[in-house]
Amino acid sequence: MSSRQKKVIFGVAGLFSFACALGVLAATGTQSWIKGTIFCQTGALLVNASGQELEKFIGEIQYGLFSGERVRQCGLGGRPFQFSWKVKQRYSHSFPSLGSVFPDLLKVIPLSIHVSVILFSIILIVFTLVATAFFLFNAFGKPYETLHGPTGLYFWSFISCTCGCLVMVLFASEVKIHRLSEKIANYKEGTYIYLTHSENYASSFWVIFVCSFVHFLNGFLIRLAGFQFPFAKSKDSETTNGAVDLMY
C-alpha cells in the first residue's frame, strides 16, 4: 500500500477517534442514558385500578451519570421532580421541586459502581484523544517503531475499546442488577411504592457503544494499512525458522 493511502487511512481513523472523544464528552453530561416508565403500585391498589385506568399511574423517568428527572403519576396528574449534583440557588427559589438530592441518593445507589462508570468515562475520553494524536502523528509525521508506530495505534485503540466496554457493562449492571431506576423512583416517597414498568437505554449509552465499535474498527483499519496485529508472526519469519530447523 502506498504512503498516501496509509496517510488517508490513518487520517480517517484519527478523525473518527476525535469525533468519539467529543461524543463521549457530550454524552457524559447528559440525562439521556436511561429512559423508562415507573408504575405507582400503591396508588393503583388503593383505587383498585385495572385496564386503561392503570395508565393514570404510569409516570416517566430519565437520568444520566450526574442528573435526571422523574414524573410521578398516582392518579392525580404528573408531579415532575429533577435531581442533580448541584442546583443553583436562584433556581431553587423559583422551582421548589428542583432539589439538590443527588448527594442523598448516594446513600441508596451502588456508589462504587457509579464512580467507576464516571472514572472509566473520563479515561475513555483521555485515551481516545491520545489515540487521535497517535493516528495523526503516524499520518503526517515520522513515527518511531515501538509505541509511536503501529504497535502504539493497536495499543491505544484496544485500551479505548476496553474502557468503553467497561462503561457499558458497569452501567448496565448498576441499572439492571441493582435496580437503579426503582431506587431513584422510590427516593423519599414514604408510603408510595414505585415499580419499573419499562426501561430502555437512551442515546448517550449508545454513543458509548458506537465509540467502542469505532475503536474496534480502527484496529482493522491499521491492518488494512499493511501492519500486522501485535504478536502475529509473519510468514517470512516462519519460513526462516523452518529453514533453520531443516539445517539441524
N, C-alpha and C positions, 0 to 999 in steps of 0.2 A: 504494500500500500504506500502511495506517495506521501511525502511530508505534508502536502497541502490537505489531503484527505484526513490525515491524522489531526491536523490543526482544526479542521472543521468539526470532527467528531468530539475532540476534547473541548472545543469552544461550546458546542451544543450541550455537552454534559455539564459544563460549568454554569451555563445559563439555567439549566434545569435545577441544579443544586441551589443556585442563588434564589430562584423562584420558590423552591421548597423552604428555604430559610425564612423568606418573607411570609410564606403561607403559614408555617408553624408559629411564627411570632404573632401573626394576627389571630390565629386560632386559639392560642393560649389565653388571650384576654377576653374572649367572647363567652356568651352564655349558651352557645349552640353546640354543646357536647351531648346533651340528652334532652329529648322532648318526649313527653308522655302525658298520660291522664291518671288521675287519682280518684278513687271511689270512696265516698263518705259512708262507711258501713253503718255507723251508729245512727246517722240521720235516716237512712233508708229503713233500718229496723224499727225506729220509733214510729214511723207512719206506715209501716208495712207496705212499702212501695214495691211495685212489680211492673214488668213490661216497659213501656215507654216512660213511665214515671221515674225509672231509675236514671234516666238521662239528666234529671234535675240535680242529681247527687254526684255527677262526674265532673271534676274540675281538671285543670291543666297544670303542668309543671315543666319547667325547663331550667337548666343550670349548666354551668361550666366549672372551671377549676377555682374561680375566685368569687363568683356571684351567680345569682339565679332569681327566678320568680315563680311563684305558685298562685293559682287562682282556686280558692276553695269553694266548692258548691255543696251546700247542705239543704237545698230546697228553698232557700230564701234569697237567691241571687248570688253572684260571684263576689268573693272577697279577695282582692289582689293583695299580695304580700311579697315584697322584694327583700333579698338578703345579699350582703356583700361583706368584703373585708372591712371597709371603712365608708362611712357616709358623711358627706359634708354637712356641717351644722345648719346651714341656711336651708337645705332641703328637708331636714328632719322636722323643722317647724311647719313647713308648708304641707308635708305629707307625713302624718303621724304613723302611717302603716309602714313607712320606709325605715326599717330599723337596722342597726349595725349588729346583726345577730350571728354572723359567721364565726366570730371568736367563741360564742357559746356553742355553736354547732360542732366545734372541735371536740367537745366532750362526748358526742354521740357518733361521730363518723370515725372510721379507721384512720387515725392520724398518720401513722407510719406509711400506709399505702398512699394516702393522698399527697403527702410530702414527697414521696418517691416519684409519683406521677409528675409533679411540678419540677422536681430536680432533673429527671430524665428528659423532660421537655426542653429545659434550658440547655442541657448537654447536647441534645439533638440540634438545637439552633447553632450552638458554637461549633460542633463538629461538621455541620453542613456548610457553614461559612469557611471552615478550614478546607473542606473538600473542594469548595468552589475555587479557593485560591490555588490549590494544587492543580486542578484541571486547567485553569487559565495559565498557570506557570508552565505546565507541560505543553500548552498550545502555542504560546508566544515566547517562551523563554528557552533556556538551555538546561534542562533538568539533569540532576545527578542520577546515578544509578541507585541505589538504596531507597530511602523513603521519599526522596524528591521525585523519583521516577514512577514507573508503572506499579511498583510494589506499594508505594505510598497511596496511589489512587485506589488500588484494591483495598488497602487497609482502611482508609477513611470512609470509603463507600460502605464497607462491611460494618464498621463501627456505627455509622449513622443509621443504617438499616436496622441494626440490632437495637439501638436506642428507641427508634420508632416503634418496633415490635413490642418492646418492654412497656412503653407508654400505653399502647392499646391493651395489652394483656392485663397490666395492673389496674387500669381504669375500668376495664370490663369486670374484673374480679371485685373491685370496690362497688360497682353498681349491682351486679347480679348476685354475688355470693353474700355480700354484707348488706344488701337491700338498702342502698343509699337513698333511693327515691322515697321509700317509706319512712326512713328516719327523718328526712327533711320535711316531708308532708306532715308528720306527727309531732313536729317540734312545737312545744308549748301549746298543745291542743287540749290538754286536760282530759275531759270525758269523751271527746270525739276521737274515733279511730278511723284512720285512712288506710286504704289498701292500694297497691299499684294495680291499675286497670290495664294500662298498656305502656310500653316503654320502647323507644327507638333511639338509635344513635343518630345524632344530627350532623350537620355539615362539618363542624370543626373536627369531630372524631374522624370523619372520612378524609379530611385534609391530611391528617397524620398517616392514614393508610396509604394515600396516594404518594406522599413523600417517601414513605418506606419503600414502596414499589419502585419509585424513580431511582432511589439509591441502588436497589437490586438490579434495575435495568442498566444503570451506569456501568455495573460490572461487565455486562455483556458488550457494552459499547467499547470498553477498554480492550476486551478480547477481539472485537471487530477491528480495532485499530492495529491488531497484529501482535499484541502482547499476551503471553500465556498466563494462565492462572497461577498464583503462587504455589510452590511445592509441586508443580506439574513437571514431569521430566520430558524433555524434548526427545524427538526421535533420533536426532543426531547423537545425543549423549548415550541413548540406549544402544545404538549401533556401535559406538566406540567401546562401550563396556563389553558388548558381545564379542567384538574382535579381540579385546584383551583376554577374555576368558578362553577363546579358542587358541590363543598363543600358549596358554599354560595347560 
